[in-house]
Amino acid sequence: MAGRLSDRTVVLGVSGGIAAYKACELARLLVREGASVYVVMTENATRFVAPLSFEAITGRPCRTDMFGGASSGGDPYPHLDRSGELDALVIAPATANIIARMAAGIADDLLSTLALSVTCPVFVCPAMNHRMYRHPATSRNIGTLRSFGHRILGPEEGELACGESGAGRMLEPARILEAIVAELVARPRAGNRPGG
C-alpha cells in the first residue's frame, strides 16, 4: 500500500539541539509514508546523533559538508535545488541559532545555504530552552521566517532537557508528520509544478 507521501522528496535538516534524537523518529515516519528522505545535519547536530543513524533509516547518505559531494563524485552543488525536485525542507529541531541564521540570510554551512536556496515549502520546528524561545530576538526571527512564508510548527509547552518547564519542546514527530502531509497532499508533486 502506497504511503501518503509516495513520490515526494523531503530534505530533513537537523540542527544541534538535544531534540535531534527525535529527528530519527521523524525520518522513520516520513520513510514509512513513502517519502524519499535526504538528511542534512549541521556539525553540532552530529554531536547528538550520528549521521549513520539517519543513513540506516533512510537508506541514503547523510550530508554534513557543503563540499563533500564534489570530491566523492556526488553532486558538487547539494545546496541548490536546481531541478525543482524538492517537495519540502523540514528543519527539526530548529535551534535558536539556525532560526537566527535563516532570518538573517546567513549561509555558512550546508543546511543554512540550502534553506536560502529552496523554493519548496519550508517547515521549521523550534526546539530550545524556554528563555531562549521567549527572547525578543528569537520572537523577531520567527516572525521574519513567517513573513518568508515558512511554516512554524511548535514549539509546545512541557518539561525541557535542562529540567525546567516551559515553551520550547519540539513538537512530537507524529504531529510534525501530519502537518507536512496536510500541506503536501494539497500541492502538486515538485516535478509536476509549473516551472518545476
WODAQUI-V766423 format. One record per residue. N is the residue number from 1. SS is DSSP state (~ for helix, > for strand, _ for the rest). PHI is phi in whole degrees, -180 to 180 (999 if undefined). D_CENTER is the distance of its C-alpha to the mean C-alpha in Angstrom with 1 decimal. Layout:
{{N/SS/PHI/D_CENTER} {N/SS/PHI/D_CENTER}}
//
This chain:
{{1/_/999/26.3} {2/_/-73/23.4} {3/_/-81/20.2} {4/_/-69/18.8} {5/_/-113/16.1} {6/_/-58/18.6} {7/_/66/18.5} {8/_/-108/14.9} {9/>/-113/12.5} {10/>/-125/8.8} {11/>/-100/6.5} {12/>/-101/4.1} {13/>/-95/3.4} {14/>/-118/5.8} {15/_/-104/8.1} {16/_/-84/11.7} {17/_/-131/12.6} {18/_/-60/14.8} {19/_/-74/12.4} {20/~/-57/10.6} {21/~/-63/13.2} {22/~/-68/11.8} {23/~/-65/8.7} {24/~/-62/11.7} {25/~/-66/13.0} {26/~/-62/10.0} {27/~/-59/10.1} {28/~/-62/13.8} {29/~/-66/13.8} {30/~/-63/12.0} {31/~/-63/14.4} {32/~/-62/17.2} {33/_/-84/16.7} {34/_/98/17.3} {35/_/-73/14.0} {36/>/-85/13.9} {37/>/-112/10.7} {38/>/-118/10.0} {39/>/-108/8.2} {40/>/-122/8.0} {41/>/-116/9.0} {42/_/-77/10.8} {43/_/-59/14.4} {44/~/-66/14.5} {45/~/-62/11.9} {46/~/-69/14.5} {47/~/-79/17.0} {48/_/-102/15.6} {49/_/-138/14.7} {50/_/-77/16.2} {51/~/-53/14.6} {52/~/-58/17.3} {53/~/-61/16.0} {54/~/-70/13.0} {55/~/-64/15.6} {56/~/-66/17.9} {57/~/-73/15.7} {58/~/-93/14.4} {59/_/75/17.6} {60/_/-134/16.0} {61/_/-60/15.8} {62/_/-96/13.0} {63/>/-98/12.8} {64/_/-127/13.2} {65/_/-126/15.8} {66/_/-66/16.0} {67/_/-111/19.6} {68/~/-69/19.7} {69/~/-67/19.8} {70/~/-65/23.1} {71/~/-75/25.2} {72/_/-97/24.1} {73/_/84/24.9} {74/_/-88/21.3} {75/_/-66/19.8} {76/_/-74/20.8} {77/_/-127/18.4} {78/_/-68/15.0} {79/_/-86/13.4} {80/_/-111/15.3} {81/_/-88/14.8} {82/_/-69/18.6} {83/_/-100/19.4} {84/_/67/17.2} {85/_/-92/16.0} {86/_/-83/12.3} {87/_/-92/12.2} {88/>/-163/8.6} {89/>/-115/5.4} {90/>/-118/2.8} {91/>/-109/1.9} {92/>/-150/4.6} {93/>/-78/7.0} {94/>/-106/7.3} {95/_/-75/10.8} {96/~/-58/13.6} {97/~/-66/13.7} {98/~/-67/10.4} {99/~/-63/11.1} {100/~/-65/14.6} {101/~/-65/13.9} {102/~/-64/12.0} {103/~/-64/14.8} {104/~/-88/17.4} {105/_/75/16.2} {106/_/-81/16.3} {107/_/-129/15.1} {108/_/-117/16.3} {109/_/-153/14.0} {110/~/-62/12.0} {111/~/-66/8.5} {112/~/-67/10.4} {113/~/-70/12.6} {114/~/-61/10.3} {115/~/-60/8.9} {116/~/-81/12.7} {117/~/-104/13.8} {118/_/-79/12.0} {119/_/-116/14.1} {120/_/-80/12.1} {121/>/-60/10.7} {122/>/-117/7.7} {123/>/-109/6.6} {124/>/-116/6.4} {125/>/-116/7.5} {126/>/-60/10.1} {127/_/-154/11.9} {128/_/-171/15.0} {129/_/-60/18.8} {130/~/-61/20.4} {131/~/-70/22.4} {132/~/-64/19.5} {133/~/-65/17.9} {134/~/-82/21.4} {135/_/-62/22.1} {136/~/-56/23.1} {137/~/-65/20.9} {138/~/-67/17.7} {139/~/-59/19.1} {140/~/-63/19.9} {141/~/-65/16.5} {142/~/-65/14.8} {143/~/-61/17.7} {144/~/-63/17.1} {145/~/-63/13.6} {146/~/-62/15.2} {147/~/-67/17.9} {148/_/-77/15.7} {149/_/95/15.0} {150/_/-70/11.4} {151/>/-93/11.1} {152/>/-100/11.1} {153/_/-110/11.0} {154/_/91/13.3} {155/_/-81/14.1} {156/>/-117/17.2} {157/>/-81/20.5} {158/>/157/21.7} {159/>/-73/22.6} {160/_/-101/20.4} {161/_/-60/20.3} {162/_/-77/23.0} {163/_/96/25.3} {164/_/-88/25.2} {165/>/-123/24.3} {166/>/154/22.6} {167/>/-73/19.6} {168/>/154/16.5} {169/>/-72/15.6} {170/_/-64/12.1} {171/_/-54/12.8} {172/_/-66/13.8} {173/~/-53/11.8} {174/~/-63/14.5} {175/~/-71/14.2} {176/~/-63/10.6} {177/~/-56/11.7} {178/~/-63/14.7} {179/~/-66/13.1} {180/~/-65/11.1} {181/~/-60/14.4} {182/~/-58/16.5} {183/~/-74/14.9} {184/~/-77/14.9} {185/_/-68/18.3} {186/_/-88/19.8} {187/_/-114/18.7} {188/_/-65/20.3} {189/_/-59/18.6} {190/~/-52/17.3} {191/~/-68/20.4} {192/~/-102/22.6} {193/_/-76/21.6} {194/_/-55/24.4} {195/_/80/23.9} {196/_/-90/21.1}}
//
